[in-house]
Amino acid sequence: MIRTEELLLNVGPQHPSTHGVFRIIVKLDGEVITEATPVMGYLHRGTEKLAEDLNYTQIIPYTDRMDYVSAMTTNYVLCHAVEKMMGLEVPERAEFMRLIVMELQRVASHLVWWGTYLLDIGAMSPFLFAFRDREIIINLFNELCGARLTYNYMRVGGVKWDAPPGWIEQVRDFIPYMEGKLDEYHNLVSGNEIFLARIRGVGRYDAETAINFGLSGANLRSTGVDWDLRKSKPYSLYDRFEFDVPLGRNGDCYDRYNIRLEEVRQSLRILKQAVEQFPGPGDVMGKVPRVIRPPAGELYVGIESPRGEIGCHIVSKGKAEPYRLKFRRPSFVNLQILPKLLVGETMTNLITILGGIDIVVGEVDC
């Protein structure tokens, strides 16, 4: 029997596969992981505490930084929570704009995930193709609100800017283009024998485990649990559109990969319906008081972000600033299963499993 010494290894906080300042301390027996401890907080900015001294409009730019590849959805969850507390009506045109940018953002977020995931496990070309196609969405956002990453676009009661002339037509043209590119992605990667050997059967767990850990998004649906808040608890205008919720069966990295690519296709399906039903000229801001003061009380709302359920819990004392503000961050919750998945795996599979969970460090640390 070969004797090995236990090795303590730091993965991060400057490791490429952690996609930010995230660190995992792993104990190794040879090549096998015997213990894994995530260390987070390197990017902690105290957003929830800072919000207690800000009015609700001033908080919106802070939500941009929570998930820097899906800022539109983090904008929305805060505005949606305040609107529900105050009983505000959002104009139909504004709600269409919100839904369109959120689904474009879902596509852009999954493209970042797809490109960087393949790069982590050894494929260079997909990263270039993903960022090429994501750039089209980023340019659309730039034309809409003047920003490429942190948009500050949503407002309580609507959106900051209406679609400029020709913008909806550009979104309409993007849909068939992206559908064709999605087929190319599958032809390039999804059947590759080396790729399949790297991810099929890796990082597997069952539905009971996923529910016990509070997982959401593709991490939950990969086990066959049919739970997508756009369908399960519809918000915005999602109940008007037809789309499917992709599910897996094995709860492994391969199922999570296929689910996210299928979610891109379903987002394009939603966008196609949205641009066809897009209303004529109208207001993009509802009737909102000059000073936003939700009534005293508390409320929680959750929406489906690209990484799962992102929630906003507001406690109000009837003032212009929240008494308490708490976000449910899907990356933080989904990360909790990581130590369980890594024990007994090799270092090679650590990269595969970590990328398959799809975490954003800004959302972990908040």
Residue pairs with C-beta under 8 A, 6 or more apart in sequence:
4 29
4 30
6 27
6 28
6 29
6 34
7 27
7 28
7 29
8 25
8 26
8 27
8 28
9 25
9 26
9 27
9 28
9 347
10 23
10 24
10 25
11 17
11 18
11 23
11 24
11 25
11 26
11 350
12 18
12 21
12 22
12 23
12 24
12 39
13 21
13 22
13 23
13 39
13 42
14 21
15 23
16 120
17 120
17 351
17 354
17 355
18 24
18 354
18 361
19 116
19 359
19 360
19 361
20 43
20 360
20 361
20 362
21 42
21 43
21 361
22 38
22 39
22 40
22 42
22 359
22 361
22 364
23 38
23 39
23 40
23 42
24 36
24 37
24 38
24 39
24 338
24 342
24 350
24 354
25 36
25 37
25 39
26 33
26 35
26 36
26 37
26 342
26 347
26 350
27 33
27 34
27 35
27 36
28 34
28 347
31 346
31 347
32 344
32 345
32 346
33 342
33 343
33 344
33 345
33 346
33 347
33 350
34 343
35 339
35 343
36 338
36 339
36 342
36 343
36 350
37 339
38 335
38 338
38 339
40 332
40 335
40 361
40 364
40 365
41 365
42 361
42 365
43 361
43 362
43 364
43 365
44 365
44 366
45 65
45 365
45 366
47 62
47 63
47 65
47 66
47 327
47 366
48 324
48 325
48 326
48 327
48 366
50 62
51 59
51 62
51 321
51 322
51 325
52 321
52 322
52 323
52 324
52 325
53 321
54 62
54 321
55 291
55 292
55 320
55 321
56 78
56 82
56 156
56 292
56 294
56 320
56 321
56 322
57 155
57 156
57 292
59 78
59 322
59 325
60 75
60 78
60 79
60 152
60 154
60 155
61 150
61 152
63 71
63 74
63 75
63 77
63 78
64 71
64 74
64 75
64 149
64 150
64 151
64 152
65 71
65 150
65 362
66 74
66 327
66 329
66 362
66 363
66 366
67 73
67 74
67 305
67 307
67 310
67 331
67 360
67 362
67 363
68 149
68 150
68 360
68 362
69 108
69 109
69 112
69 306
69 360
70 105
70 106
70 108
70 109
70 305
70 306
70 307
70 360
71 105
71 149
71 150
71 151
72 98
72 101
72 102
72 104
72 105
72 141
72 151
72 153
72 154
73 102
73 105
73 106
73 303
73 305
73 306
73 310
74 305
74 310
75 151
75 152
75 153
75 154
76 98
76 102
76 154
76 236
76 303
77 301
77 302
77 303
77 305
77 310
77 311
77 312
77 327
78 154
78 312
79 154
79 155
79 156
79 157
80 235
80 236
80 301
80 303
80 312
81 299
81 300
81 301
81 312
81 313
81 314
82 88
82 156
82 292
82 294
82 314
83 90
83 156
83 157
84 299
84 301
85 294
85 295
85 297
85 299
85 314
85 316
86 156
86 292
86 294
86 295
88 156
88 157
88 286
88 287
88 288
89 286
89 287
90 98
90 157
90 158
90 286
91 158
91 282
91 283
91 284
91 285
91 286
92 279
92 282
93 162
93 278
93 279
93 280
93 281
93 282
93 283
93 284
94 157
94 158
94 159
94 283
94 284
94 285
94 286
95 236
95 237
96 237
96 274
96 277
96 278
96 279
97 159
97 162
97 163
97 284
98 154
98 159
98 236
99 236
99 237
99 238
99 270
99 274
100 168
100 171
100 271
100 274
100 275
100 278
101 141
101 144
101 151
101 153
102 236
103 267
103 270
103 271
103 274
104 137
104 140
104 141
104 171
104 267
104 271
105 137
105 306
106 263
106 264
106 267
106 306
107 137
107 178
107 264
107 267
107 268
108 134
108 137
108 138
109 306
109 307
110 260
110 261
110 263
110 264
110 306
111 130
111 131
111 133
111 134
111 137
111 264
112 130
112 131
112 134
113 260
113 306
113 355
113 358
114 126
114 130
114 185
114 260
114 261
115 126
115 127
115 128
115 129
115 130
115 131
115 134
116 127
116 130
116 355
117 257
117 355
117 356
117 358
118 126
118 127
118 189
118 195
119 126
119 127
120 351
120 352
120 355
121 195
121 198
121 199
121 351
121 352
121 355
122 194
122 198
123 189
123 195
125 188
126 185
126 188
126 189
129 181
129 184
129 185
129 188
133 178
133 181
136 174
136 177
136 178
137 174
138 148
138 149
140 167
140 170
140 171
140 174
141 147
141 148
141 151
141 153
142 148
143 164
143 167
143 170
144 153
144 161
144 163
144 164
144 167
145 151
145 152
145 153
145 160
145 161
147 153
152 160
153 159
153 160
153 161
154 160
155 285
155 288
156 288
156 292
157 285
157 286
157 287
157 288
158 283
158 284
158 285
158 286
158 288
159 284
159 285
161 284
162 284
168 275
168 278
171 271
171 275
172 272
172 275
175 268
175 271
175 272
175 275
178 264
178 268
179 265
179 268
182 261
182 264
182 265
182 268
185 261
186 261
189 195
190 257
190 258
190 261
196 254
198 348
198 352
199 252
199 253
199 254
199 257
199 352
199 356
200 252
200 253
200 254
201 250
201 252
201 254
202 252
202 253
202 254
202 345
202 349
202 352
202 353
202 356
203 252
203 253
203 256
203 341
203 345
203 349
203 352
203 353
203 356
203 357
204 250
204 251
204 252
205 223
205 251
205 337
205 340
205 341
206 223
206 251
207 223
207 224
207 225
207 251
209 223
209 251
209 337
209 340
210 219
210 220
210 222
210 223
210 225
210 251
210 337
211 220
211 225
213 333
213 334
213 336
213 337
213 340
214 333
214 336
215 308
215 333
215 334
215 337
216 227
216 307
216 308
216 309
216 330
216 333
216 334
217 304
217 305
217 306
217 307
217 308
217 309
217 330
217 334
217 358
218 256
218 259
218 260
218 263
218 308
218 358
219 256
219 308
219 334
219 337
219 357
219 358
220 227
220 308
221 227
221 228
221 245
221 246
221 247
221 248
221 259
222 247
222 248
222 250
222 251
222 252
222 255
222 256
222 259
223 248
223 249
223 251
224 247
224 248
224 249
224 251
225 247
226 232
226 245
226 247
228 245
228 304
229 235
229 302
229 303
229 304
229 309
230 238
230 243
230 303
230 304
231 238
231 245
233 302
235 301
235 303
237 274
238 270
240 273
240 277
241 269
241 270
241 273
241 274
242 269
242 273
243 266
243 267
243 269
243 270
244 262
244 266
245 266
246 258
246 259
246 262
246 263
246 266
247 259
248 255
248 256
248 258
248 259
249 255
253 352
253 353
253 355
253 356
256 356
256 357
256 358
257 356
260 358
263 306
291 320
292 320
293 316
293 318
293 319
293 320
294 314
294 316
294 318
294 322
295 316
295 318
296 316
296 317
296 318
297 315
297 316
298 313
298 314
298 315
298 316
298 324
299 313
299 314
300 311
300 312
300 313
300 314
300 328
301 311
301 312
302 309
302 310
302 311
302 312
302 328
303 309
303 310
303 311
305 330
306 358
307 330
307 331
307 334
307 358
307 359
307 360
307 363
308 330
308 333
308 334
309 328
309 330
310 327
310 328
310 329
310 330
310 363
311 327
311 328
312 325
312 326
312 327
312 328
313 324
313 325
313 326
313 327
313 328
314 322
314 324
314 325
315 322
315 323
315 324
315 325
316 322
316 323
317 323
327 366
329 363
329 364
329 366
330 363
331 358
331 359
331 360
331 361
331 363
331 364
332 363
332 364
332 366
334 357
334 358
334 359
335 357
335 359
335 364
337 357
338 353
338 354
338 357
341 353
342 349
342 350
342 353
345 353
